[in-house]
Amino acid sequence: MKKLVFCLAVLLYVACNIEPSGVGNGDIEVSNTDLLFPAKAYYDEISITTDASWKIAVAANWLSVSQKQGKGNETVTFVTEKNTGEYARSTQVKVYTKTASQTITVTQFSPSGDDYVPNDQTIEHGDVTIENGAIKAAFSIGENKKAYFSHGNLQYQASTGIWRFAENQWNIVGDEQFGNVYENGVKCNNALISPTYSGWIDLFGYGTSGWNSGANEYQPYSTNDNPDDYLLGYDALNLTGEYAKADWGVYNKISNGGNKENLWRTPTLEEWDYLFFKRENAENLYSRATVAGTKGLIVLPDDCILPESILFFLENQKPPSYDAAWIANTYNKTEWEAFESYGAVFLPLGGRRVYNKTIENVDSKWYVDDRAPFGYYWSSTASDHDAHILVITTCTCVYTSIYSIRFEGNSVRLIQDIK
């Protein structure tokens, strides 16, 4: 014990007496970029050297810091909780100014990890796997609640009754003009929705999983434009509890998503809201982009710190114009694969289906035929004869408190709870 106290004292003295180097013009340096911790609760310090204001981005819930922002030279304490798991764990912390950044790798041993080699037992950024349709990267959707996202929007083929996730995250069915999903060489079209359509559709009315909820309209190909016919009319029935099977992911087997019932579900309004506005560092974890010619929203997992080799502009870093919101982050298929290797989710703008099977607000350009691109994603939360949706727009970016009439066809992106 005396030896440990002495070592700690030496560490503290050294950390507090590091001579600052001449760092100016917003540059930043840290005294250590590779911190190792024992399995028990512990702490260590690093010195920050800069002439600018700085912030620290921490994503792991087992690691905390004494302060997340400051100005000029500071000493910051890193504190780990006890690791009770079977394996060692590792995360990356970003320390940054407006013009420069440093990345600190923090590794904590497992309880039996005396011979642990850093990073050999953990999934590193850049090596995220996809298993049964799930992107194995954690996204916080509430206090102590995390989930995996599906690898693509939900699609349905009426002629076979098959459900699947889109082959690529940027795939949208669209209409006769816009979209990038084909079946047997023929372009699919949401406007051709019917009980026998052999193409794929990806815009669905509220609660149309195929489960007979007692509503007049519950099939995925339902298009009746009377909202009272969907999930018992004006009753505000969520896709949960007694009516959970009205949720597409609860009731159906997703062919490339594990092929079992009860593996997936639709996010609630509160969960969409938490993801974009309440999780730690939320404002630095999403931005609009164009991927493989499709506009949409890139959303990064909780603990994601992209390498400098991947250029990614956040919403508040882009010039204030509509075009810039999509052009600044433009990636081809190969470039997008790099994002996916870090667990990124892409929510494409697939428009919506309205009266008379009309598809609106979907295109691959900024403004064509008076149709601006929008994305509309169902939540599982109802409101009178409407239901809440996530809306991705060309200007304000993200809304989570918008309603959609239940007969309107919107995109569905499913999640899987991490237990």
LINVEN-V279759 format. One record per residue. N is the residue number from 1. RES is the residue in three letters. SS is DSSP state (h for helix, s for strand, l for the rest). OMEGA is omega in radians with two decimals (999 if undefined). D_CENTER is the distance of its C-alpha to the mean C-alpha in whole Angstrom. Layout:
BEGIN
N:RES:SS:OMEGA:D_CENTER, N:RES:SS:OMEGA:D_CENTER
END
This chain:
BEGIN
1:MET:l:3.13:45, 2:LYS:h:-3.14:47, 3:LYS:h:3.14:46, 4:LEU:h:3.14:42, 5:VAL:h:3.13:43, 6:PHE:h:3.14:45, 7:CYS:h:3.11:42, 8:LEU:h:-3.14:40, 9:ALA:h:3.12:42, 10:VAL:h:3.13:43, 11:LEU:h:-3.12:39, 12:LEU:h:-3.12:39, 13:TYR:h:-3.13:42, 14:VAL:h:-3.10:40, 15:ALA:h:-3.07:37, 16:CYS:h:-3.06:39, 17:ASN:l:3.07:41, 18:ILE:l:-3.14:39, 19:GLU:l:-3.14:41, 20:PRO:l:3.07:39, 21:SER:l:-3.10:39, 22:GLY:l:-3.12:39, 23:VAL:l:-3.13:36, 24:GLY:l:3.10:36, 25:ASN:l:3.10:34, 26:GLY:l:3.07:31, 27:ASP:l:-3.11:30, 28:ILE:s:3.06:29, 29:GLU:s:3.04:30, 30:VAL:s:-3.03:30, 31:SER:l:-3.12:32, 32:ASN:l:3.13:30, 33:THR:l:-3.12:27, 34:ASP:s:-3.09:27, 35:LEU:s:3.09:28, 36:LEU:s:-3.11:29, 37:PHE:s:3.01:29, 38:PRO:l:-3.10:31, 39:ALA:l:-3.13:30, 40:LYS:l:3.07:31, 41:ALA:l:-2.99:30, 42:TYR:s:3.09:31, 43:TYR:s:3.06:31, 44:ASP:s:-3.09:31, 45:GLU:s:2.98:31, 46:ILE:s:3.08:31, 47:SER:s:3.08:32, 48:ILE:s:-3.14:31, 49:THR:s:-3.13:33, 50:THR:s:3.04:32, 51:ASP:l:-3.02:34, 52:ALA:l:2.98:31, 53:SER:s:-3.09:28, 54:TRP:s:3.07:26, 55:LYS:s:3.08:22, 56:ILE:s:3.09:21, 57:ALA:s:3.12:17, 58:VAL:l:-3.09:17, 59:ALA:l:-3.07:14, 60:ALA:l:-3.11:16, 61:ASN:l:3.12:17, 62:TRP:l:-3.12:21, 63:LEU:s:3.07:21, 64:SER:s:3.12:23, 65:VAL:s:-3.05:25, 66:SER:l:3.05:28, 67:GLN:l:-3.07:26, 68:LYS:l:3.07:23, 69:GLN:s:-3.14:25, 70:GLY:s:3.14:28, 71:LYS:s:3.13:31, 72:GLY:l:-3.06:33, 73:ASN:l:-3.14:34, 74:GLU:s:2.96:33, 75:THR:s:-3.06:33, 76:VAL:s:3.14:29, 77:THR:s:3.05:29, 78:PHE:s:-3.08:27, 79:VAL:s:3.10:27, 80:THR:s:2.98:26, 81:GLU:l:3.11:26, 82:LYS:l:3.09:28, 83:ASN:l:-3.13:26, 84:THR:l:-3.11:27, 85:GLY:l:-3.09:26, 86:GLU:l:-3.03:27, 87:TYR:l:2.98:26, 88:ALA:l:-3.14:25, 89:ARG:s:-3.06:22, 90:SER:s:3.09:21, 91:THR:s:3.09:18, 92:GLN:s:-3.14:18, 93:VAL:s:-3.13:19, 94:LYS:s:3.06:19, 95:VAL:s:-2.96:22, 96:TYR:s:2.93:23, 97:THR:l:3.12:25, 98:LYS:l:-3.01:24, 99:THR:l:-3.07:26, 100:ALA:l:3.14:25, 101:SER:s:3.02:23, 102:GLN:s:3.12:24, 103:THR:s:3.14:22, 104:ILE:s:3.06:23, 105:THR:s:-3.13:23, 106:VAL:s:-3.12:23, 107:THR:s:3.10:24, 108:GLN:s:-3.12:26, 109:PHE:l:2.96:28, 110:SER:l:3.14:29, 111:PRO:l:3.13:32, 112:SER:l:-2.95:34, 113:GLY:l:3.13:32, 114:ASP:l:-3.13:35, 115:ASP:l:-3.09:35, 116:TYR:l:3.01:31, 117:VAL:l:-3.05:30, 118:PRO:l:3.00:27, 119:ASN:l:-3.08:24, 120:ASP:l:-3.12:26, 121:GLN:l:-3.07:24, 122:THR:l:3.06:21, 123:ILE:l:-3.11:18, 124:GLU:l:2.94:18, 125:HIS:l:-3.10:15, 126:GLY:l:-3.13:16, 127:ASP:l:3.12:17, 128:VAL:l:-3.11:14, 129:THR:l:3.04:15, 130:ILE:s:-3.07:14, 131:GLU:s:-3.12:16, 132:ASN:l:3.08:17, 133:GLY:l:-3.10:15, 134:ALA:s:3.01:12, 135:ILE:s:-2.99:10, 136:LYS:s:3.06:11, 137:ALA:s:-2.97:9, 138:ALA:s:3.04:8, 139:PHE:s:3.09:6, 140:SER:s:3.13:9, 141:ILE:s:3.13:10, 142:GLY:s:3.09:13, 143:GLU:l:-3.13:16, 144:ASN:l:3.09:16, 145:LYS:s:3.12:14, 146:LYS:s:-3.11:11, 147:ALA:s:2.93:9, 148:TYR:s:3.03:8, 149:PHE:s:3.06:7, 150:SER:s:-3.10:10, 151:HIS:l:3.11:11, 152:GLY:l:3.10:12, 153:ASN:l:-3.13:13, 154:LEU:s:3.10:16, 155:GLN:s:-3.11:19, 156:TYR:s:3.08:23, 157:GLN:s:-3.02:26, 158:ALA:l:-3.06:29, 159:SER:l:3.14:32, 160:THR:l:-3.08:31, 161:GLY:l:-3.09:28, 162:ILE:s:2.99:26, 163:TRP:s:3.09:22, 164:ARG:s:2.94:19, 165:PHE:s:3.12:16, 166:ALA:l:-3.12:16, 167:GLU:l:3.10:17, 168:ASN:l:-3.12:15, 169:GLN:l:-3.10:12, 170:TRP:l:3.13:14, 171:ASN:l:2.98:16, 172:ILE:l:3.12:18, 173:VAL:l:3.12:21, 174:GLY:l:-3.13:22, 175:ASP:l:-3.08:26, 176:GLU:l:-3.09:29, 177:GLN:l:-3.05:28, 178:PHE:l:-3.11:25, 179:GLY:l:-3.05:22, 180:ASN:l:3.10:22, 181:VAL:l:-3.10:23, 182:TYR:s:3.04:26, 183:GLU:s:-3.09:28, 184:ASN:l:3.08:31, 185:GLY:l:-3.13:31, 186:VAL:s:-3.13:31, 187:LYS:s:3.11:28, 188:CYS:l:-3.00:27, 189:ASN:l:3.13:27, 190:ASN:h:-3.13:25, 191:ALA:h:-3.14:29, 192:LEU:h:-3.14:30, 193:ILE:l:3.12:29, 194:SER:l:3.13:32, 195:PRO:l:-3.08:33, 196:THR:l:-3.06:34, 197:TYR:l:-3.09:31, 198:SER:l:3.03:31, 199:GLY:l:-3.14:28, 200:TRP:l:3.01:24, 201:ILE:s:3.10:23, 202:ASP:l:3.05:19, 203:LEU:l:-2.98:20, 204:PHE:s:2.99:21, 205:GLY:l:-3.05:23, 206:TYR:l:3.05:22, 207:GLY:l:-3.07:23, 208:THR:l:-3.12:24, 209:SER:l:-3.03:23, 210:GLY:l:3.08:27, 211:TRP:l:-3.12:28, 212:ASN:l:-3.09:31, 213:SER:l:-3.02:30, 214:GLY:l:3.07:33, 215:ALA:l:3.09:32, 216:ASN:l:-3.10:34, 217:GLU:s:3.14:31, 218:TYR:l:3.13:28, 219:GLN:l:-3.13:28, 220:PRO:l:3.11:25, 221:TYR:l:-3.14:28, 222:SER:l:-3.14:29, 223:THR:l:3.11:30, 224:ASN:l:-3.05:32, 225:ASP:l:3.02:32, 226:ASN:l:-3.08:33, 227:PRO:h:-3.14:30, 228:ASP:h:-3.11:33, 229:ASP:h:-3.08:33, 230:TYR:s:3.10:29, 231:LEU:l:2.99:28, 232:LEU:l:2.90:32, 233:GLY:l:-2.97:32, 234:TYR:l:3.07:32, 235:ASP:l:-3.11:31, 236:ALA:l:-3.08:27, 237:LEU:l:3.09:26, 238:ASN:l:3.10:23, 239:LEU:l:-3.09:21, 240:THR:l:3.06:22, 241:GLY:h:-3.13:25, 242:GLU:h:-3.09:28, 243:TYR:h:-3.12:26, 244:ALA:h:-3.11:23, 245:LYS:h:3.02:24, 246:ALA:h:3.05:24, 247:ASP:l:-3.06:20, 248:TRP:h:-3.06:19, 249:GLY:h:3.13:18, 250:VAL:h:-3.00:20, 251:TYR:h:-2.95:23, 252:ASN:l:2.94:23, 253:LYS:l:3.10:23, 254:ILE:s:-2.94:20, 255:SER:l:3.11:22, 256:ASN:l:3.14:20, 257:GLY:l:3.14:17, 258:GLY:l:3.07:20, 259:ASN:l:3.06:23, 260:LYS:l:3.03:23, 261:GLU:l:3.03:23, 262:ASN:l:3.08:21, 263:LEU:l:-3.00:18, 264:TRP:l:3.03:15, 265:ARG:s:3.11:15, 266:THR:s:3.11:14, 267:PRO:l:3.01:12, 268:THR:l:3.04:14, 269:LEU:h:-3.10:15, 270:GLU:h:-3.13:15, 271:GLU:h:3.03:11, 272:TRP:h:-3.10:10, 273:ASP:h:-3.14:12, 274:TYR:h:-3.11:11, 275:LEU:h:-3.02:7, 276:PHE:h:-3.01:9, 277:PHE:h:-3.00:12, 278:LYS:l:3.13:13, 279:ARG:l:-3.08:11, 280:GLU:l:3.10:13, 281:ASN:l:-3.03:13, 282:ALA:h:-3.06:10, 283:GLU:h:3.14:12, 284:ASN:h:-3.04:12, 285:LEU:l:3.03:8, 286:TYR:s:3.09:8, 287:SER:s:3.07:11, 288:ARG:s:-3.09:12, 289:ALA:s:3.00:14, 290:THR:s:-3.10:16, 291:VAL:s:3.14:15, 292:ALA:l:3.10:18, 293:GLY:l:-3.13:20, 294:THR:s:3.11:17, 295:LYS:s:-3.14:16, 296:GLY:s:-3.06:12, 297:LEU:s:3.03:9, 298:ILE:s:3.12:7, 299:VAL:s:-3.10:4, 300:LEU:l:3.09:5, 301:PRO:l:-2.99:6, 302:ASP:l:-2.96:8, 303:ASP:l:-3.04:11, 304:CYS:l:2.98:11, 305:ILE:l:-3.09:14, 306:LEU:l:3.09:14, 307:PRO:l:-3.11:18, 308:GLU:l:3.13:20, 309:SER:l:3.09:21, 310:ILE:l:-3.11:17, 311:LEU:l:-3.08:18, 312:PHE:l:3.14:15, 313:PHE:l:3.07:16, 314:LEU:l:-3.10:14, 315:GLU:h:-3.07:15, 316:ASN:h:3.11:18, 317:GLN:h:-3.04:19, 318:LYS:l:3.04:20, 319:PRO:l:-3.06:23, 320:PRO:l:3.02:24, 321:SER:l:-3.10:24, 322:TYR:h:-3.09:22, 323:ASP:h:-3.08:23, 324:ALA:h:-3.12:22, 325:ALA:h:-3.14:18, 326:TRP:h:-3.04:18, 327:ILE:h:-3.09:20, 328:ALA:l:3.10:19, 329:ASN:l:3.12:16, 330:THR:s:-3.04:18, 331:TYR:s:3.03:17, 332:ASN:l:-3.05:19, 333:LYS:h:-3.13:19, 334:THR:h:3.13:20, 335:GLU:h:3.14:18, 336:TRP:h:3.12:15, 337:GLU:h:3.08:15, 338:ALA:h:3.08:15, 339:PHE:h:-3.11:12, 340:GLU:h:3.13:11, 341:SER:l:3.06:13, 342:TYR:l:3.05:11, 343:GLY:l:-3.09:8, 344:ALA:l:3.06:6, 345:VAL:s:3.07:5, 346:PHE:s:3.10:7, 347:LEU:s:-3.08:8, 348:PRO:s:3.10:12, 349:LEU:l:-3.07:15, 350:GLY:l:-3.13:17, 351:GLY:s:3.12:19, 352:ARG:s:3.08:21, 353:ARG:s:-3.10:24, 354:VAL:l:-3.09:27, 355:TYR:h:3.04:31, 356:ASN:h:3.10:33, 357:LYS:h:3.12:30, 358:THR:l:3.10:29, 359:ILE:s:-3.10:26, 360:GLU:s:3.05:25, 361:ASN:l:3.03:22, 362:VAL:l:3.03:21, 363:ASP:l:-3.11:23, 364:SER:l:3.09:22, 365:LYS:l:-3.10:24, 366:TRP:l:-3.04:24, 367:TYR:s:-3.10:26, 368:VAL:s:3.08:28, 369:ASP:l:3.12:31, 370:ASP:l:3.14:30, 371:ARG:s:3.09:26, 372:ALA:s:-3.13:23, 373:PRO:l:3.08:20, 374:PHE:l:3.00:18, 375:GLY:s:-3.13:15, 376:TYR:s:-3.09:15, 377:TYR:s:3.13:13, 378:TRP:s:2.81:15, 379:SER:s:3.09:15, 380:SER:s:-3.05:17, 381:THR:s:-3.10:19, 382:ALA:s:3.05:22, 383:SER:s:-3.07:25, 384:ASP:l:-3.12:28, 385:HIS:l:3.09:29, 386:ASP:s:3.01:25, 387:ALA:s:-3.09:22, 388:HIS:s:3.10:19, 389:ILE:s:2.91:16, 390:LEU:s:3.13:13, 391:VAL:s:3.06:14, 392:ILE:s:-2.99:13, 393:THR:l:3.14:17, 394:THR:l:-3.07:19, 395:CYS:l:-3.07:20, 396:THR:l:3.04:18, 397:CYS:l:-2.99:15, 398:VAL:s:2.97:13, 399:TYR:s:3.10:15, 400:THR:s:-3.11:14, 401:SER:s:3.14:18, 402:ILE:s:3.12:19, 403:TYR:s:3.01:21, 404:SER:s:3.08:22, 405:ILE:s:-2.96:25, 406:ARG:l:-3.12:25, 407:PHE:l:3.14:27, 408:GLU:l:3.14:24, 409:GLY:s:-3.14:22, 410:ASN:s:3.11:18, 411:SER:s:3.09:15, 412:VAL:l:3.03:14, 413:ARG:l:-3.03:10, 414:LEU:s:3.09:11, 415:ILE:s:3.11:10, 416:GLN:s:-3.11:12, 417:ASP:s:3.03:13, 418:ILE:l:-3.05:14, 419:LYS:l:999:18
END
